Amino acid sequence: MNVIDLRSDTITRPTPAMREAMAHASVGDDVFGDDPSVNALQERSAALLGKEAALFVPSGTMANQIAIRTHTEPGDEIIVETGAHIYQYEGGGYAALAGVSIRCVDGTRGLLDADQVRGGIRPEGGLSHFPVTKLIALENTANRGGGTIYSPARVSAIAGVAREHELRLHLDGARVFNAAVGLGLPVADVVAEYDSISFCLSKGLGAPVGSLLVGSRPFIDRAHRFRKMLGGGMRQAGILAAGGLHALEHHVDRMADDHARARRLGAALAEFPGVTVDLQTVETNMVYADLGGTGLDADGFVSGMADRGVALIKVSPSVIRVVTHLDVDDAGIDHAIAASGEVLGAARA
Ligand code: TLP
């Protein structure tokens, strides 16, 4: 059976044209700084984002962890929204690798506002009792928020608070190109206020491996040392970088199709009795649906869909997530909608 895989946008396989670009990539030893394809990808990424420099790393998790380590010292504290990938899904790396604590702040639909951020900043002084707030890390798009987008105005207000308190501002931009396409803005405008940005080639952009950490030249120079420390120096990584360069060239604008498909799927799911979808959160390529009123839990729905050739994931006992991407087309979405109807209909019968 040809499975419609909606578990994540990380599951895409390289297209024939991407494989061609990768097969012919010029390579060298990147630990010596000698890989022309890695160097080209780093330069292209920095230029696209309007920053001085970039560093190619194996994963989004490593990019975030290097950023945290580079911006902080052990005993510092960082502020994130409670659903943030950095807090929920990176194995506690902030504590283990950087020795920092996290202050989680509840936002709305995964997004913080300036007042919420201000409320999370530790007072200065205080008889040395408090950890030192050093970094604010936002996520755009916000995965657990539903793939929601920060407006530039909201980011500017938060950046103002950061400046007021001399804090650094990092973006977990695993899906920042989805945000840029969703906003209809150049990605440089979306990231202008941040001191550092991580973004992933291996999600909506459809490359097989790799992420970039982007920022000022001194920041990236320091980050380079931590990449080595974590074992992220990858030698002839130009084969991977070539896939990334191809993705930046050919796979950005097409994300609008993924967003339209997610909206169509979200609207269809919301029509089924007992299913709740907050359609305001469906701004990019994700849909979270609560099956609370259907008589079926998330496990039951996931397994019924698997029987019909549709893969998706459970995120809580009653909530499932679907993600659209390069490897799913309109017919795949039609099939997923029809399969949902069958599974939910069978549960009611
Ligand atoms: N997200 C994955 C899972 O780990 C949850 C997914 O399927 O969505 N930041 C954000 C916002 C992410 O969503 C992810 C991956 C990462 C960072 C980490 O990227 P990788 O998997 O490359 O380490």
Residues whose N, C-alpha, C, O or C-beta is under 5 A from the ligand:
A	BS01	TLP	R7 S8 S59 G60 T61 M62 H85 Y89 T141 N143 D172 A174
